[in-house]
Amino acid sequence: MSSATIVETVGGMLRGRVAMVTGAGSGIGAAVVSAFVAAGARCSGVDIKARDDLIACDVTDETSVFRAFDRASEFGPVTDVVHAAGIVSLGRVAETSIAEVRRVLDVNLLGSFVVGRLAAQRLTDGGSVTFLASQAGIKGSAGWSAYCASKAGVMRLAEVLAKELGGRGVRVNAVCPGSVDTPLLDEAVAAKAALEDTTIENVRRSYVRAVPLGRLATPDDIAKVCVFLASGLASFVSGASILVDGGELD
Ligand SMILES: NC(=O)c1ccc[n+]([C@@H]2O[C@H](COP(=O)([O-])OP(=O)(O)OC[C@H]3O[C@@H](n4cnc5c(N)ncnc54)[C@H](O)[C@@H]3O)[C@@H](O)[C@H]2O)c1
């Protein structure tokens, strides 16, 4: 069965929406911007990377995120935020420096808090926030210490915000991908191979073998779920953490 293009799948679902997507310079965030545009939204991409088509913003810095909201609002009041900016770091607990834990928590958890805080202040009623958490926030795996801790925190933050903003009709959810073929995964696979004294190919094969659907996710697989969550199809979905892992976790 051939898979439908993103436009065939999501065309028109977000017409009239104004979105801001963090982490838009790569991987999942970039795919979310394309999918939101294909779905009819006016969409601004935000990233720490400087690029002409992106709003420069460090999600750990509140002033920077405030300015990014201002820029994204040039299309009209922002209705939907997808927060995909994140970093990965591998290391066993005993061997991970506190400085490294702080770096990961700073971007993944504090960054989510900053984006969530400004979204709570500035999103229109009836809007949505979608956080990219991870399968790693649901279940711990050896070597993923700080990353797992950060993503579990993101899931709880989404639940709290869903409760706090529900009265305004703002829905807040987390998406928990398994292994998605992006530069972040390449970095994780290389680090895992080094930790386990094996090859990158072996680690990659083991990740594919673990997925009942028999492949890694593409960024589009995750972006489609983000479109769904921002759309009217998800009108009663809030406070949810949606696992998108091809059936991997049992
Ligand atoms: N790839 C996977 O297998 C996978 C699995 C589960 C969850 N996730 C999560 O999905 C999200 C996107 O991951 P990806 O795989 O697309 O990664 P990626 O590395 O391809 O893209 C992440 C983007 O975030 C940006 N970024 C990093 N720090 C930032 C900061 N302080 N401020 C603004 N932007 C910043 C980077 O510049 C990059 O463009 C992340 O939160 C990641 O943890 C990824």
The ligand as a Tripos MOL2 file, in Angstrom:
@<TRIPOS>MOLECULE
LIG
   44    48     1     0     0
SMALL
NO_CHARGES

@<TRIPOS>ATOM
      1 N1         14.1010   11.7250   16.7920 N.am      1 LIG1
      2 C1         13.5800   10.9140   17.6980 C.2       1 LIG1
      3 O1         13.7690    9.6810   17.6510 O.2       1 LIG1
      4 C2         12.7200   11.4690   18.8030 C.ar      1 LIG1
      5 C3         12.0120   10.5620   19.5830 C.ar      1 LIG1
      6 C4         11.2130   11.0300   20.6190 C.ar      1 LIG1
      7 C5         11.1310   12.3940   20.8560 C.ar      1 LIG1
      8 N2         11.8310   13.2540   20.0900 N.ar      1 LIG1
      9 C6         11.7180   14.6810   20.4210 C.3       1 LIG1
     10 O2         11.2060   15.3850   19.3140 O.3       1 LIG1
     11 C7         11.7250   16.7190   19.3080 C.3       1 LIG1
     12 C8         12.3510   17.0000   17.9500 C.3       1 LIG1
     13 O3         13.4180   16.0750   17.7750 O.3       1 LIG1
     14 P1         14.1340   15.8330   16.3680 P.3       1 LIG1
     15 O4         14.4390   14.4040   16.3280 O.co2     1 LIG1
     16 O5         13.3880   16.4820   15.2860 O.co2     1 LIG1
     17 O6         15.5160   16.5980   16.6550 O.3       1 LIG1
     18 P2         16.4370   17.4970   15.7090 P.3       1 LIG1
     19 O7         17.7600   17.5540   16.3890 O.co2     1 LIG1
     20 O8         16.3640   17.0200   14.3140 O.co2     1 LIG1
     21 O9         15.7300   18.9320   15.8070 O.3       1 LIG1
     22 C9         15.6760   19.6360   17.0320 C.3       1 LIG1
     23 C10        15.7320   21.1210   16.7280 C.3       1 LIG1
     24 O10        15.6560   21.8140   17.9960 O.3       1 LIG1
     25 C11        16.5280   22.9280   17.9130 C.3       1 LIG1
     26 N3         16.9240   23.3840   19.2460 N.ar      1 LIG1
     27 C12        17.7530   22.7570   20.1200 C.ar      1 LIG1
     28 N4         17.9220   23.5060   21.2200 N.ar      1 LIG1
     29 C13        17.1600   24.6270   21.0520 C.ar      1 LIG1
     30 C14        16.9420   25.7620   21.8440 C.ar      1 LIG1
     31 N5         17.5220   25.9340   23.0380 N.pl3     1 LIG1
     32 N6         16.0910   26.7090   21.3680 N.ar      1 LIG1
     33 C15        15.5080   26.5830   20.1460 C.ar      1 LIG1
     34 N7         15.7060   25.5220   19.3420 N.ar      1 LIG1
     35 C16        16.5290   24.5480   19.7970 C.ar      1 LIG1
     36 C17        17.7240   22.4240   17.1040 C.3       1 LIG1
     37 O11        18.4930   23.4990   16.5730 O.3       1 LIG1
     38 C18        17.0400   21.5640   16.0570 C.3       1 LIG1
     39 O12        16.7710   22.2960   14.8720 O.3       1 LIG1
     40 C19        12.7140   16.7990   20.4680 C.3       1 LIG1
     41 O13        12.0770   17.3680   21.5850 O.3       1 LIG1
     42 C20        13.0460   15.3440   20.7290 C.3       1 LIG1
     43 O14        13.4430   15.1230   22.0600 O.3       1 LIG1
     44 C21        12.6260   12.8380   19.0600 C.ar      1 LIG1
@<TRIPOS>BOND
     1     1     2 1
     2     2     3 2
     3     2     4 1
     4     4     5 ar
     5     4    44 ar
     6     5     6 ar
     7     6     7 ar
     8     7     8 ar
     9     8     9 1
    10     8    44 ar
    11     9    10 1
    12     9    42 1
    13    10    11 1
    14    11    12 1
    15    11    40 1
    16    12    13 1
    17    13    14 1
    18    14    15 2
    19    14    16 1
    20    14    17 1
    21    17    18 1
    22    18    19 2
    23    18    20 1
    24    18    21 1
    25    21    22 1
    26    22    23 1
    27    23    24 1
    28    23    38 1
    29    24    25 1
    30    25    26 1
    31    25    36 1
    32    26    27 ar
    33    26    35 ar
    34    27    28 ar
    35    28    29 ar
    36    29    30 ar
    37    29    35 ar
    38    30    31 1
    39    30    32 ar
    40    32    33 ar
    41    33    34 ar
    42    34    35 ar
    43    36    37 1
    44    36    38 1
    45    38    39 1
    46    40    41 1
    47    40    42 1
    48    42    43 1
@<TRIPOS>SUBSTRUCTURE
     1 LIG1         1 GROUP 0 **** ****
